[in-house]
Amino acid sequence: MLCQVLAGTGGVGKTQLAVHRARHVWARGEVDLLVWVTASTRTAIIAGYAQAAAEVLGADPTDSEQAARSFLAWLEPKSGTTQRRWLIVLDDLADPADLRGLWPPQSPHGRTLVTTRRRDAALTGYGRRLVQVGLFTPDEALTYLATALASHGRTEPPAELAALADELGHLPLALSQAVAYVIDADLDCAAYRGLLADRVQALADLLPDPSGLPDDQPATVAALWSLSVSRADQLPPVGLAHPMLRLTAVLAASGIPDPVLASPAALTYLTEHRTGLDRQSSTGQATAQDAKRALRILHRLSLIDHIHREVRVHQLVQRVTRDSLTAEQRGRLACTVADALTDSWPDMERDTALAQALRSNTDALISHAEDALYQSDGAHQVLLRAGRSLGEAGQHAAAVDYFRRLTNTAREKLGPDHPDTLAARHHLAHWTGEAGDPVGAVAALETLLDHMLQVFDADDLEVFKARATLATWRGEAGNAVGAVSDLQELLADSDRVLGSDHPKTLIIIRNNLARWRGEAGDATGAISAFEELLAKSDRILGSDHPETLTIRHNLAEWRGRAGNADAAKSDYLQLIDQLKQVLGPDHLLTLTSVRRFANWQGESGDAAGAVAFLESALNRVEHVLGPDHPIALSFHVDLLSWQGNAGEASRVVAAFDDLLDRISLVLGPDHLYALIARRNYAFAQWKSGDTVGALASYQKLLPDEERVLGPDHPETLATRHNLASMRGEAGDALGAASAYDQLLPRMLRVLGGDHPLTLAAQASSARWRHITDAQIGLIPGT
């Protein structure tokens, strides 16, 4: 049978059977590919497939739907090709409908193994066999109890063991917990059975809904867990196990980072909800060490798994724990856990695994208690933090989806005019731009700003922030002059309301204004503005303030872009040393400055040095940010570009082919980074001697840039400039001169006569016009 579905209630050992089977076939070399997917939701299934596609096919994991489809298509049997043998394990399927359209294909080369608590008819069908995994038989349960107790040097009368097994419903998980309790509490089976009997009636209201429980004796498991919790509460640190278990009950069952459960908010909750006599006798605040000891107690009694600074909790344990709370208690608990997640979230996400875990736990909290995260004073800040984390991790498209959902939910729960609803819209617009749609970002921000002006005073700081963001994306959409105009108006208003030395005026407005003045063609003016701004920031914020360091970064960049590559290189080298000391070597500004230093090293004539510097930094960048982060991909583009300039152009062209596919998968083919990478690829083709190929690449790129960015965007104009020049290099000097005749008026209108790109195009135009005139004899002596 190609697909087996192991069905049974929670705790019967379905996952253990699947693990045993997977290890067996892997150890015997019966499969070439083994994929384990936690199938608790459709989203989790798609994410698991997407991760497999990323590792096997190099697909884009951020476009999870497409990656999942690609992975399933890859599993399909194909004639005339060598097929890998595979085993897909879909563990803990919660709803058969989640697999609609996602079942692995029938293939003679593959097998599928599903574990689930469901027994729906939808799980059966052609090629699939439902295998019921039941409870232990009485003999199996008796053997298990006797063996487990014997391993601790204990023996019990068989009749007592049989009775205990009956009262526990022969559920393997329950038997395991009972053994732990009996050993730790130094009880015999008769005493334990007496305690268990006392708790059954009292715990009747703790049972989850019938779909998540065994058919027989549903109260027994809940009673057992309650006893285990009570026992845990009696062990030092006394009274903390139960509130600790409550904290885990609204987080991700698959993994909760230790720092969340030892955060200030969590410790306060543990202190205030300490159970038993110790709460009355103890006046001390629970400590991080107390929290860790409470987790270890829960681990000992098999209520959680606490391994490698991560907590895993069975979903049914979570359900029973949640159901023991009143609605008011659940709401307060959810707010506490949201505070704990916020406490644990670092400003700079150097640990990508921790950041992913925090996002997963926020998702779990939302699924368990979303309403509690929207109070009369607004949405909890963890909701915005989780979305920002997605974007900062380079998952821009996912951030857009997240903030779109958050906007809709906030609008429903808080109303369209609430500041938090408007803040979510602000984030949505920003990440829309980061995802490669600056035009869409501008449109969204213009609409948002109109709405904000109906809600807020025109001089409100939130309005100023939205205006600054709008100006930035207007510039990114190609209208640098418009960005300058917007920012000049905003600066006047900000100076009037906040004062010229207000940090927000310095950070949000003046810094951006200086940048877009340079982008509009006034590099000298940009440098002067940045120099003046740096002196102010040094005085007001201090030389080590992150915003002061950002201004220094921008000043170095514009000195280079004004033609002084040596000054830029020197400035960046000094700045990098300071950044490493102040912000650390893994900070985004540090990594970005490293990349720009390498660029100006190359521009100053040392292409080999630029290559060496980028190569030395790349591994760290990928380790900190992940290989698919936009900044990491930019490092790859720069590295290949400078390798081409250093004389390795032929090898670089082949490497660029692979990198372009990767960038397109990760960021999308229309992302600005993808378009810039394509232009660098065309340039590398030309450097390798393939002028015809470079010309073709530029010709394919131009309509895409005009469609995505618009005909007046500086990147589009740069490509037209390169395309015109390449026509001349390909032997069509007249075509190059004619192309420049059409291009220059547009450049003068859009960029102005002093813009570096306009000046470069004028020089190239003069060159090809001179060659054309010489070819047709208009120049004397030719």
Secondary structure, DSSP 8 states (H G I E B T S, - for coil): --EEEEE--TTSSHHHHHHHHHHHHHHTT--SEEEEEE-SSHHHHHHHHHHHHHHHH---TTSHHHHHHHHHHHHS--TTS----EEEEEEEE--GGGGTTTS----TTEEEEEEES---GGG-BTTEEEEE-----HHHHHHHHHHHHHTTT----HHHHHHHHHHTTT-HHHHHHHHHHHHHHT--HHHHHHHHHHHHGGGGGG---GGGS-SS-HHHHHHHHHHHHHHHHHSSSTT-HHHHHHHHTTS-TT-EEHHHHTSHHHHHHHHHT--SHHHHH--S---HHHHHHHHHHHHHTTSEEEETTEEEE-HHHHHHHHHTS-HHHHHHHHHHHHHHHHHH--SS---HHHHHHHHHHHHHHHHHHTGGGEETTEE-HHHHHHHHHHHHTT-HHHHHHHHHHHHHHHHHHH-TTSHHHHHHHHHHHHHHHHTT-HHHHHHHHHHHHHHHHHHS-TT-HHHHHHHHHHHHHHHHTT-HHHHHHHHHHHHHHHHHHT-TT-HHIIIIIIHHHHHHHHHTT-HHHHHHHHHHHHHHHHHHT-TTSHHHHHHHHHHHHHHHHTT-HHHHHHHHHHHHHHHHHHT-TTSHHHHHHHHHHHHHHHHTT-HHHHHHHHHHHHHHHHHHH-TTSHHHHHHHHHHHHHHIIIIIHHHHHHHHHHHHHHHHHHH-TTSHHHHHHHHHHHHHHHHTT-HHHHHHHHHHHHHHHHHHT-TTSHHHHHHHHHHHHHHHHTT-HHHHHHHHHHHHHHHHHHT-TTSHHHHHHHHHHHHHHHHHHHHTT-STT-
